[in-house]
Amino acid sequence: MSSELDNWAKKYEDLTNSDETIGAMAKYYSCSFMFDMEKAKVIIEMHDGKVKNINTNPGPLDAYDFALRASANTWKEFSQPMPKPMYHGIWSASFRKDLKIEGNHLILMKNLRNFTVQFELLRKTGVPV
């Protein structure tokens, strides 16, 4: 799993760092967040619109601003090129499916536009679960 996870992380970092929409608003996009995919967890640190680090083996005390937690199946549905209804975004999945949004919601909301663009890159990279 580690090799697959590291390969995914590199691909996700490259797509994020080359995304024109994120780049256009880069200086306003700094935060860290966890994707808890049930079978894999990653903490992504953003600084000025670029991936500073992707921690593919986070420990229980590794810090992040907010987290998205859901079953592996939900993450797989998120990553489809054309997601099913209720898997097309974090809000619909949190209302109708098993996605939980935890942590500092203010930081999520301050970075929502860029985070949403970055989250949707999962449709290109897939997920490592």
Helices and strands as residue ranges (DSSP letters): H 2-18, H 20-24, G 26-28, E 31-36, E 41-47, E 50-55, E 66-69, H 72-78, H 90-96, E 100-103, H 105-110, H 112-120, H 122-125
